[in-house]
Amino acid sequence: YLSVARIHVHPAHFTSEGELVPACVLHSCVLVCVCVCMLHQALTLRLKLKHFSFTCSKPPPVRSLFVSTSFSSRTRNLSSTRVSSSSSSSSSSPFVMPDSLSQCLDHNLNVIGELPSCPVWTHFAQIAAIPRPSFHEKLILAYLENFADARSLKRTCDETGNLCIFRPGSGNGAQAPPVLIQGHVDMVTEKNSDLDFDFKTQGIRLEVKGEWLRSQQATTLGSDNGIGVAAALALLDAPDTANLPPIEALFTVAEEVGLQGAFALDAKALKLTAKTMLNLDTEDWGCLFVGCAGGGDTKAKLPVSKTAVPANARAVEIAVTGLRGGHSGVNIHEYRANANRLMMRALRRASQKTAVRLVSIDGGDKRNAIPRECVAVLAVTSDEEEQVLRQAIGDVTALFRSEFSSVEPNLSLEVTAKGVDTSSTQCLTDDSLVALMTIALGLPDGPVKFSADIPELVETSSNVAIVKMGESESEVSIGCSTRSSIEESLEDVRASMKMIVNAAGGSVDQPDAYPGWAPNMSSAVLQLAREEMAGVVPDIAIATKVPVKAIHAGLECGILNTKMGGGVDMVSYGPTITGAHSPDEQCLISTVPPFWDLTERILGRLATV
């Protein structure tokens, strides 16, 4: 970070006595002062980067790694995330980071400066400052490209935007077989509806709260899978003396929207050759994962009929808020409340007491997140009608709070008068309202079946994630995510969902499901990981006591194994992360250093294979 200024002196700058003219003396003094200031800044930054456990041959640039990109909205086309073609060692064009991101980065570096020493933290501080929603990964991919170029590391990219950075083996691992380190660069973008935050242009500001690292702005943290990506970068940053096998660091895009990046991955273009893989995208430290559920989306459309609201009507809003939400695979077994289901149950009960004129509904946002909020706008024609509606909602709120008392302590249903002109407003007809209720309440939601072989493992589940209809729209959109470790069960549930929607007059689009990852308990890398984890986790004395699990969430492992021609030996692990896919997302600080230690240990063993 220290630039050296050279002062070029011309003979004309000297007096006849051989002394510098005053102007040149002043100029020289200014340059010396500038150099001293730059040295001070360099030393200050060196202190901020104290978390590196090794010294890089090339100091990792911070702002200089960012490259020019546009923050303008782009179509949701995976090919638009592509940054470069095939392999390249040329540098991308640097640019001055926007002040908003620069300030976020400075804040994050200060926060991680107080954390236990671990090279993962500094990389995560930088990643967190970079906007990276699904389908908007261009900036983070450009950052990674420059990261590789600054270290003269080979990189490849496919047409989808998936990126791989290659580090040669070093130390004892110079001739070892390559190992694939895999994580995804996109993050779920969840926030409370009353928060003004743009995930496409704003970075995540970190905050330490007790033992946990969180987002300061009450948004998702992005530790899923930012911590895994940061660990991969720390490995790529290792000195030439480190005992590491050749590393193929694969960074996939669009994972949080149905694993689309992995589905479209081109292993040949990426030049992937490894047959051993570490997936760093699970969130339960102390456990190793060797299997995951497959899954598929259901996108339903319900055409609706509307009628004009009475001339004397006024608008009221019903809002379901305060729910925990969470990951629709990881948290589904906890039976957390679904805001869309609560809203439809509330409207059904209210319709038994008074007229329900539904003008609009907006519930949920992400297919893989349990919806935390749902807002419906209704039209009422009198004070008496509004009072009956309020009483009905109050009664059902008490019912819900009793039902979910232990899992949803902050559950809230509120009716608010909007006081807007409804003279040109339309609402659903009674028949369309019944059809919507039939679908939203008839579709399966939550665990459908638990495994008979693995205790507490959800075998099949579904999540009614999204219910939306604008005031001027003539159809309701309903989005669901279904998961199962058994392909036949997955397709049976999706088939029943299609029948329910069709029977109510709607249509269904069901893209191909993604495959699960079948456990291989005889895996060589699993055995190695168990042995090394027994040496990292204090409570585990022998390898056979290390918990080995399957997860009811979608990992890219099964797809990547197929894309790479099969036969890839893989295991997944990560630090403890709770509240993923919700503003409650947090990472347990004390689990990141041992997570990094385990990664180094595993790769150290693989370097000697």
Stockholm file with secondary structure:
# STOCKHOLM 1.0

chainA/1-609         YLSVARIHVHPAHFTSEGELVPACVLHSCVLVCVCVCMLHQALTLRLKLKHFSFTCSKPPPVRSLFVSTSFSSRTRNLSSTRVSSSSSSSSSSPFVMPDSLSQCLDHNLNVIGELPSCPVWTHFAQIAAIPRPSFHEKLILAYLENFADARSLKRTCDETGNLCIFRPGSGNGAQAPPVLIQGHVDMVTEKNSDLDFDFKTQGIRLEVKGEWLRSQQATTLGSDNGIGVAAALALLDAPDTANLPPIEALFTVAEEVGLQGAFALDAKALKLTAKTMLNLDTEDWGCLFVGCAGGGDTKAKLPVSKTAVPANARAVEIAVTGLRGGHSGVNIHEYRANANRLMMRALRRASQKTAVRLVSIDGGDKRNAIPRECVAVLAVTSDEEEQVLRQAIGDVTALFRSEFSSVEPNLSLEVTAKGVDTSSTQCLTDDSLVALMTIALGLPDGPVKFSADIPELVETSSNVAIVKMGESESEVSIGCSTRSSIEESLEDVRASMKMIVNAAGGSVDQPDAYPGWAPNMSSAVLQLAREEMAGVVPDIAIATKVPVKAIHAGLECGILNTKMGGGVDMVSYGPTITGAHSPDEQCLISTVPPFWDLTERILGRLATV
#=GR chainA/1-609 SS CCCCCCCCCCGGGBCTTSCBCHHHHHHHHHHHHHHHHHHHHHHHHHHHTTTCSSCCSSCCCSGGGCBCCCCSCCCSCGGGGCCSCSSBCSCCCBCCCCHHHHHHHHHHHHHHTTSCSCHHHHHHHHHHTSCCBTTCCHHHHHHHHHHHHHTTCEEEECTTCCEEEEECCBGGGTTSCCEEEEEECCBCCCBCTTCCCCTTTCCCCEEEETTEEEETTSBCCCHHHHHHHHHHHHHHTCCTTSCBCCEEEEEESCGGGTSHHHHTCCHHHHTCCCSEEEECCCCCTTCEEEEECEEEEEEEEEECCEEECCTTCEEEEEEEECCCCCBTTTSGGGTCCCHHHHHHHHHHHHHTTSCCEEEEEEECCCTTBCCCCEEEEEEECSHHHHHHHHHHHHHHHHHHHHHTTTTCTTCEEEEEEEEEECTTCEEECHHHHHHHHHHHHHSCCEEEEECSSSTTCEEEEEEEEEEEECTTCSEEEEEEEEEESSHHHHHHHHHHHHHHHHHTTCEEECCCCBCCBCCCTTCHHHHHHHHHHHHHSTTCCSGGGSCEEEESSCCSHHHHHHHTTSCCEEEECCCCEESTTSTTCEEEGGGHHHHHHHHHHHHHHHTTC
#=GC SS_cons         CCCCCCCCCCGGGBCTTSCBCHHHHHHHHHHHHHHHHHHHHHHHHHHHTTTCSSCCSSCCCSGGGCBCCCCSCCCSCGGGGCCSCSSBCSCCCBCCCCHHHHHHHHHHHHHHTTSCSCHHHHHHHHHHTSCCBTTCCHHHHHHHHHHHHHTTCEEEECTTCCEEEEECCBGGGTTSCCEEEEEECCBCCCBCTTCCCCTTTCCCCEEEETTEEEETTSBCCCHHHHHHHHHHHHHHTCCTTSCBCCEEEEEESCGGGTSHHHHTCCHHHHTCCCSEEEECCCCCTTCEEEEECEEEEEEEEEECCEEECCTTCEEEEEEEECCCCCBTTTSGGGTCCCHHHHHHHHHHHHHTTSCCEEEEEEECCCTTBCCCCEEEEEEECSHHHHHHHHHHHHHHHHHHHHHTTTTCTTCEEEEEEEEEECTTCEEECHHHHHHHHHHHHHSCCEEEEECSSSTTCEEEEEEEEEEEECTTCSEEEEEEEEEESSHHHHHHHHHHHHHHHHHTTCEEECCCCBCCBCCCTTCHHHHHHHHHHHHHSTTCCSGGGSCEEEESSCCSHHHHHHHTTSCCEEEECCCCEESTTSTTCEEEGGGHHHHHHHHHHHHHHHTTC
//
